Amino acid sequence: MVTILLATFNGERYLTQQLESILEQDEQNITIEICDDGSVDGTVEIIKKFQELYPEKVKWMEKEKPSKSAKENFFYMLSKARDRALPYVMLADQDDLWLPNKVSTMFGRMKKMEERYGSEMPILVHANLALTDENLNITHSNMAEFMGQLPHQKSLRYRLVENTVTGNSMMINGALLRAYQEPMDCVMHDWWLALVAAAIGRVSYIEEPLTLYRQHATNAMGAKKPLSWDLLSTYLDQRKVYQRNYQFMFAQARSLLQIYGKRMPEKKKEIVEEFVRLEGLGRIEKIQSILHHRFFKSKPILTIGQMLNI
């Protein structure tokens, strides 16, 4: 059984289409657990409608007060899923569309990984996405290529400085779910799960896009080309915001050490320790350390920017 954790907040415009795409998967051994974060539009009514139509497949996970962010909403659901020892979990956003073979393809890869490494190995499988406009017209058929990311790169060094795992593209197994703990600080829930899997388990990437990733004005997070003028101009205007993001990167690395340091292979632990030390170094020492320990982003220009701002 694969449990799909779906976070919602004022998602009435796209939620029906997303739920239909999940319910129409060619793998039907699934349940959808929805946690709403205090919607004030018609989202809850849509959830109740689908509960009535599909009582065995659609569940509503109620909570006392809103989390106030998608990240915290997913952390809440993951904690509840861990407490119930679910065997396989996927994450879903409210506004995308899943291609019919998404669950079966990802579950097939997961089973192959477990056959190779054992079911007690924490494993995360993630897949490519196709970017679309708000009407699901495909604008870029390969998100990883569009963003210049290196999703096949397995190096923990790379994962510390750049996230290539989008939450709505992942599946995790029971071993990773059991190991999951919410960090004191992190950038986003998907980056945290990717780091945990890379530090104490295995990560596998599927090149085939399995999700239509809808881009619209109200995206909590979106896909932006790393060298686009819009992003560069935003950077110039909000340099302090980017520097704050680096502080979160250090904080999540410290959380990784604190929670999982004893479980990490020694070489991986040393990599994370060296990254954490960067924060206390002077500018020249930071640049030297980045070069020496190869804390490189996907593109040289991004690594240079990191050297100047981290």
C-alpha positions as CSV (number, residue, x, y, z in Angstrom):
1,M,0.0,0.0,0.0
2,V,1.3,3.5,-1.0
3,T,0.0,6.4,1.1
4,I,-0.1,9.8,-0.6
5,L,0.2,12.8,1.7
6,L,-1.6,15.8,0.1
7,A,-1.2,19.2,1.6
8,T,-3.9,21.8,0.8
9,F,-4.5,25.5,1.4
10,N,-7.0,27.5,-0.6
11,G,-6.6,25.1,-3.5
12,E,-10.1,25.0,-4.9
13,R,-9.0,26.1,-8.4
14,Y,-6.9,23.0,-9.1
15,L,-7.6,20.4,-6.4
16,T,-10.3,18.5,-8.2
17,Q,-8.1,17.9,-11.2
18,Q,-5.2,16.8,-9.0
19,L,-7.3,14.4,-7.0
20,E,-8.7,12.9,-10.2
21,S,-5.2,12.3,-11.6
22,I,-4.2,10.4,-8.5
23,L,-7.3,8.3,-8.3
24,E,-6.8,7.4,-12.0
25,Q,-3.4,5.9,-11.5
26,D,-2.7,2.5,-13.1
27,E,-1.6,1.4,-9.6
28,Q,-4.7,1.3,-7.5
29,N,-3.3,0.0,-4.2
30,I,-3.2,3.6,-2.8
31,T,-4.8,5.9,-0.3
32,I,-4.8,9.7,-0.2
33,E,-4.5,11.4,3.1
34,I,-5.3,15.1,2.9
35,C,-4.3,17.7,5.5
36,D,-5.8,21.1,5.0
37,D,-4.1,24.1,6.5
38,G,-7.0,26.4,7.3
39,S,-8.5,27.1,3.8
40,V,-11.1,29.7,3.6
41,D,-12.2,29.0,0.0
42,G,-14.0,25.8,-1.2
43,T,-11.1,23.4,-0.6
44,V,-12.7,21.7,2.3
45,E,-16.0,21.1,0.4
46,I,-14.0,19.5,-2.4
47,I,-12.2,17.2,0.1
48,K,-15.5,16.2,1.7
49,K,-17.0,15.5,-1.8
50,F,-14.2,13.1,-2.7
51,Q,-14.4,11.5,0.7
52,E,-18.0,10.7,0.0
53,L,-17.3,9.4,-3.5
54,Y,-14.1,7.4,-2.6
55,P,-14.5,6.5,1.2
56,E,-11.8,3.8,1.0
57,K,-9.2,5.9,-0.8
58,V,-9.6,9.5,0.4
59,K,-9.1,10.4,4.0
60,W,-9.1,13.8,5.7
61,M,-6.4,14.3,8.4
62,E,-7.8,17.0,10.6
63,K,-5.7,19.1,13.0
64,E,-6.4,21.6,15.7
65,K,-4.7,24.7,14.2
66,P,-3.0,25.7,10.9
67,S,0.7,25.1,10.4
68,K,0.9,28.4,8.4
69,S,3.3,26.9,5.8
70,A,3.5,24.0,3.4
71,K,6.7,22.9,5.0
72,E,5.2,22.6,8.4
73,N,2.1,21.0,7.1
74,F,4.1,18.2,5.4
75,F,6.2,17.8,8.6
76,Y,3.0,17.3,10.5
77,M,1.7,14.7,8.1
78,L,5.1,12.9,8.0
79,S,5.2,12.7,11.8
80,K,1.7,11.1,11.8
81,A,2.6,8.7,9.1
82,R,5.8,7.7,11.0
83,D,3.7,7.0,14.1
84,R,1.6,4.6,12.1
85,A,4.6,2.9,10.5
86,L,3.3,3.3,7.0
87,P,5.3,1.2,4.5
88,Y,5.5,3.6,1.5
89,V,4.7,7.3,1.4
90,M,4.5,9.9,-1.4
91,L,4.0,13.6,-1.1
92,A,1.6,15.6,-3.3
93,D,0.9,19.3,-3.9
94,Q,-2.7,20.4,-4.5
95,D,-2.1,22.1,-7.9
96,D,-0.2,19.6,-10.1
97,L,-1.3,16.7,-12.2
98,W,0.1,13.2,-11.9
99,L,0.7,11.1,-15.1
100,P,-1.1,7.8,-15.0
101,N,2.0,5.7,-14.5
102,K,3.6,7.8,-11.7
103,V,2.9,5.6,-8.7
104,S,3.6,2.3,-10.5
105,T,6.9,3.6,-12.0
106,M,8.2,4.9,-8.7
107,F,7.0,1.9,-6.8
108,G,8.8,-0.4,-9.3
109,R,12.0,1.5,-8.8
110,M,11.6,1.5,-5.0
111,K,11.2,-2.3,-5.0
112,K,14.3,-2.7,-7.1
113,M,16.3,-0.5,-4.7
114,E,15.0,-2.6,-1.7
115,E,15.9,-5.8,-3.5
116,R,19.4,-4.4,-3.9
117,Y,20.0,-2.8,-0.5
118,G,17.3,-4.4,1.7
119,S,14.1,-3.0,3.0
120,E,15.8,-1.8,6.2
121,M,17.9,0.7,4.1
122,P,16.3,4.2,4.1
123,I,15.5,4.9,0.5
124,L,14.1,7.9,-1.4
125,V,13.1,7.7,-5.0
126,H,12.4,10.8,-7.0
127,A,11.5,11.6,-10.6
128,N,11.8,14.4,-13.2
129,L,8.9,16.7,-13.8
130,A,7.5,18.6,-16.8
131,L,6.8,22.3,-16.3
132,T,3.5,23.7,-17.4
133,D,1.6,27.0,-17.3
134,E,-1.5,27.3,-15.2
135,N,-3.6,25.6,-17.9
136,L,-1.3,22.6,-18.0
137,N,0.3,23.6,-21.3
138,I,3.8,22.2,-21.2
139,T,6.4,24.9,-21.3
140,H,9.5,22.7,-20.5
141,S,9.3,18.9,-20.8
142,N,12.4,18.4,-18.6
143,M,12.6,20.4,-15.4
144,A,16.0,19.2,-14.3
145,E,17.5,20.2,-17.7
146,F,15.6,23.6,-17.6
147,M,17.0,24.4,-14.1
148,G,20.5,23.1,-14.9
149,Q,20.4,20.7,-12.0
150,L,22.3,17.4,-11.6
151,P,19.7,15.0,-10.1
152,H,21.9,12.0,-10.9
153,Q,24.7,13.4,-8.8
154,K,24.9,11.3,-5.6
155,S,27.5,13.3,-3.8
156,L,26.5,14.5,-0.3
157,R,28.7,17.6,-1.0
158,Y,26.4,18.6,-3.8
159,R,23.2,17.9,-1.9
160,L,24.3,20.2,1.0
161,V,24.4,23.2,-1.3
162,E,21.7,22.5,-3.8
163,N,18.4,20.6,-3.7
164,T,17.4,18.5,-6.7
165,V,14.5,16.6,-5.0
166,T,11.1,18.3,-5.5
167,G,8.7,17.2,-2.8
168,N,5.9,16.4,-5.2
169,S,8.2,14.0,-7.1
170,M,9.3,11.7,-4.3
171,M,8.5,8.4,-2.7
172,I,10.1,7.2,0.6
173,N,10.1,3.7,2.1
174,G,9.2,2.7,5.7
175,A,12.8,2.6,6.8
176,L,13.3,6.3,5.8
177,L,10.0,7.2,7.4
178,R,11.0,5.5,10.7
179,A,14.3,7.4,10.6
180,Y,12.6,10.7,9.9
181,Q,12.8,13.4,12.6
182,E,11.7,17.0,12.2
183,P,14.7,19.4,12.3
184,M,15.0,22.5,14.3
185,D,15.8,24.4,11.1
186,C,15.7,23.6,7.4
187,V,15.1,25.3,4.1
188,M,12.2,23.0,2.9
189,H,10.8,19.6,3.8
190,D,11.9,18.0,0.5
191,W,15.5,19.2,0.9
192,W,15.6,17.8,4.4
193,L,14.3,14.4,3.4
194,A,16.8,14.3,0.5
195,L,19.7,15.1,2.9
196,V,18.6,12.5,5.4
197,A,18.4,9.9,2.6
198,A,21.7,10.9,1.2
199,A,23.4,10.8,4.6
200,I,22.1,7.5,6.0
201,G,20.5,5.7,3.1
202,R,20.2,5.8,-0.7
203,V,18.6,8.1,-3.3
204,S,17.5,7.0,-6.8
205,Y,16.4,9.2,-9.7
206,I,14.0,8.5,-12.5
207,E,14.7,10.5,-15.6
208,E,11.2,10.2,-17.0
209,P,8.9,13.2,-16.0
210,L,6.0,11.8,-14.1
211,T,4.3,15.0,-12.9
212,L,3.0,18.0,-14.7
213,Y,4.3,20.7,-12.3
214,R,1.9,23.7,-12.7
215,Q,3.5,27.1,-12.4
216,H,1.2,29.9,-11.5
217,A,1.1,33.2,-9.5
218,T,0.3,31.6,-6.2
219,N,2.9,28.8,-6.1
220,A,4.4,28.4,-2.7
221,M,7.6,27.4,-4.5
222,G,8.3,27.3,-8.2
223,A,10.8,26.4,-10.8
224,K,13.1,29.2,-12.0
225,K,15.9,29.0,-14.5
226,P,19.1,29.7,-12.4
227,L,20.6,32.2,-14.8
228,S,17.5,34.0,-15.9
229,W,17.4,37.8,-15.8
230,D,14.4,37.8,-13.5
231,L,16.3,35.7,-10.9
232,L,19.5,37.8,-11.2
233,S,17.6,41.0,-10.8
234,T,15.8,39.6,-7.8
235,Y,19.1,38.6,-6.4
236,L,20.5,42.1,-6.8
237,D,17.5,43.5,-5.0
238,Q,17.3,40.9,-2.2
239,R,20.9,39.9,-1.5
240,K,20.2,39.8,2.2
241,V,17.4,37.2,1.6
242,Y,19.8,35.0,-0.3
243,Q,22.3,35.3,2.5
244,R,19.6,34.4,5.0
245,N,18.9,31.3,2.9
246,Y,22.6,30.3,3.4
247,Q,22.1,30.6,7.1
248,F,19.2,28.1,6.8
249,M,21.5,25.8,4.8
250,F,24.0,25.8,7.6
251,A,21.3,25.3,10.2
252,Q,19.9,22.3,8.4
253,A,23.4,20.8,8.1
254,R,23.8,21.3,11.9
255,S,20.5,19.6,12.4
256,L,21.6,16.7,10.2
257,L,24.7,16.2,12.3
258,Q,22.8,16.5,15.6
259,I,20.1,14.0,14.7
260,Y,21.9,11.6,12.4
261,G,25.6,12.1,13.1
262,K,25.9,8.7,14.9
263,R,24.3,6.9,12.0
264,M,26.3,8.4,9.2
265,P,29.3,6.7,7.7
266,E,32.4,8.4,9.0
267,K,33.3,10.0,5.6
268,K,29.9,11.5,5.2
269,K,29.9,12.8,8.7
270,E,33.2,14.5,8.0
271,I,31.8,16.1,4.9
272,V,28.9,17.6,6.8
273,E,31.2,18.8,9.6
274,E,33.4,20.6,7.1
275,F,30.4,22.3,5.6
276,V,29.2,23.5,9.0
277,R,32.7,24.9,9.7
278,L,32.4,27.1,6.6
279,E,30.0,29.5,8.4
280,G,32.7,30.6,10.9
281,L,35.4,31.2,8.4
282,G,36.5,34.5,6.8
283,R,35.8,35.1,3.1
284,I,39.1,33.9,1.8
285,E,39.1,30.8,4.0
286,K,35.5,30.1,2.9
287,I,36.5,30.2,-0.8
288,Q,39.5,27.9,-0.1
289,S,37.4,25.4,1.8
290,I,34.7,25.4,-0.9
291,L,37.4,24.6,-3.5
292,H,39.2,22.1,-1.3
293,H,36.1,20.1,-0.3
294,R,34.3,20.6,-3.6
295,F,31.1,22.1,-2.3
296,F,30.1,22.9,-5.8
297,K,26.7,23.9,-7.2
298,S,25.5,22.7,-10.6
299,K,27.1,25.6,-12.5
300,P,30.4,27.4,-12.0
301,I,28.7,30.8,-11.9
302,L,26.4,29.6,-9.1
303,T,29.4,28.3,-7.2
304,I,31.1,31.7,-7.6
305,G,28.0,33.4,-6.2
306,Q,28.1,31.0,-3.3
307,M,31.7,31.9,-2.6
308,L,30.8,35.6,-2.4
309,N,27.7,35.2,-0.2
310,I,27.9,32.1,1.9
